[in-house]
Amino acid sequence: MSPADSAEAPIYADLVEERGDVPAAARQAAEETLREADRVLDFSTLEVTAA
């Protein structure tokens, strides 16, 4: 949220001050999880064997 937005939403600004920016923290955690999943689930190095 930009400073201009928080001026228009003082309740939100107060909550961010008290509790932290929860949506931003959730977004960051989701991005880190996606990066980790991409790394762990990378099957491009597996060889295909004939059955």
PAZAPA-4460 file (N, C-alpha, C; in steps of 0.05 Angstrom, whole numbers, plus 32768, in hexadecimal, padded with zeros to 4 digits):
% residues 51
    n_x    n_y    n_z   ca_x   ca_y   ca_z    c_x    c_y    c_z   seq   type   mol
   8011   7FE9   8000   8000   8000   8000   8012   8019   8000     1      M     A
   800C   802B   7FEF   801C   8043   7FED   8014   8057   8003     2      S     A
   8025   806A   8009   801E   807E   801E   8004   808D   8017     3      P     A
   7FFF   8092   7FFD   7FE7   80A0   7FF6   7FCE   808F   7FFD     4      A     A
   7FD0   8074   7FF8   7FBA   8062   7FFF   7FB5   8061   801D     5      D     A
   7FCB   8061   802D   7FC7   805F   804A   7FBB   8079   8055     6      S     A
   7FBF   808F   8047   7FB3   80A8   8050   7F95   80A7   804C     7      A     A
   7F8C   8098   8037   7F70   8096   8031   7F63   8080   8042     8      E     A
   7F73   806E   804E   7F69   8058   805E   7F77   8057   8079     9      A     A
   7F71   806A   808B   7F80   806C   80A4   7F7D   8053   80B6    10      P     A
   7F66   8045   80B3   7F63   802C   80C3   7F77   8018   80BA    11      I     A
   7F7A   8015   80A0   7F8E   8002   8095   7FAA   800A   809E    12      Y     A
   7FB1   8023   809D   7FCB   802D   80A5   7FD0   8026   80C2    13      A     A
   7FBC   802A   80D3   7FBF   8023   80EF   7FC3   8005   80F3    14      D     A
   7FB5   7FF5   80E4   7FB8   7FD8   80E6   7FD4   7FCF   80DD    15      L     A
   7FDE   7FDB   80C8   7FF9   7FD5   80BE   800D   7FDD   80D3    16      V     A
   8009   7FF3   80E0   801B   7FFC   80F5   801B   7FE9   810C    17      E     A
   8003   7FDF   8114   8001   7FCD   812B   8009   7FB1   8125    18      E     A
   8001   7FA6   810E   8004   7F8A   8108   8018   7F84   80F2    19      R     A
   8022   7F98   80E4   8033   7F94   80CD   8022   7F91   80B4    20      G     A
   802F   7F91   809E   8021   7F90   8084   801C   7F73   807D    21      D     A
   8006   7F67   8087   8000   7F4B   8084   7FFD   7F43   8067    22      V     A
   7FEF   7F52   8056   7FEE   7F4A   803A   8009   7F49   802C    23      P     A
   801A   7F5C   8033   8035   7F5C   8027   8045   7F44   8031    24      A     A
   8043   7F3D   804A   8051   7F26   8056   8047   7F0C   8049    25      A     A
   802C   7F0A   8045   8021   7EF2   8039   802A   7EF0   801C    26      A     A
   802B   7F06   800E   8034   7F07   7FF2   8051   7EFD   7FF0    27      R     A
   8062   7F07   8002   807E   7EFF   8003   8081   7EE2   8009    28      Q     A
   8072   7ED8   801C   8073   7EBB   8023   806A   7EAA   800B    29      A     A
   8055   7EB3   7FFD   804C   7EA4   7FE6   8061   7EA3   7FD0    30      A     A
   806E   7EBA   7FCB   8083   7EBB   7FB6   809A   7EA9   7FBE    31      E     A
   80A2   7EA9   7FD7   80B8   7E97   7FE0   80B0   7E7A   7FDD    32      E     A
   8097   7E74   7FE3   808E   7E58   7FE1   808E   7E4F   7FC4    33      T     A
   8085   7E61   7FB2   8085   7E5A   7F95   80A1   7E55   7F8B    34      L     A
   80B4   7E66   7F93   80D0   7E63   7F8B   80DB   7E48   7F96    35      R     A
   80D6   7E42   7FAF   80DF   7E29   7FBA   80D2   7E11   7FAC    36      E     A
   80B8   7E12   7FA7   80AB   7DFC   7F99   80B6   7DF9   7F7D    37      A     A
   80BC   7E0E   7F6F   80C8   7E0C   7F54   80E3   7DFE   7F56    38      D     A
   80F3   7E05   7F6B   810D   7DF9   7F6E   810B   7DDB   7F75    39      R     A
   80F9   7DD5   7F87   80F7   7DB9   7F91   80EA   7DA7   7F7C    40      V     A
   80D7   7DB2   7F6D   80C7   7DA2   7F5A   80D2   7DA4   7F3D    41      L     A
   80EC   7DAA   7F3A   80F8   7DAC   7F20   80FF   7D91   7F16    42      D     A
   80EF   7D86   7F03   80F3   7D6C   7EF8   8102   7D6D   7EDE    43      F     A
   810C   7D84   7ED6   8118   7D86   7EBC   8133   7D77   7EBA    44      S     A
   813F   7D70   7ED0   8158   7D62   7ECF   8155   7D43   7ED0    45      T     A
   813C   7D3A   7ED2   8137   7D1D   7ED2   8139   7D12   7EB6    46      L     A
   8144   7CFA   7EB4   8145   7CEC   7E9B   812C   7CDC   7E96    47      E     A
   8123   7CDA   7E7E   810C   7CCA   7E77   8116   7CAF   7E6E    48      V     A
   810C   7C9A   7E7B   8115   7C7F   7E74   80FE   7C70   7E67    49      T     A
   8104   7C5F   7E54   80EF   7C4F   7E47   80E6   7C39   7E59    50      A     A
   80CC   7C35   7E59   80C0   7C20   7E6B   80BF   7C05   7E5D    51      A     A
***
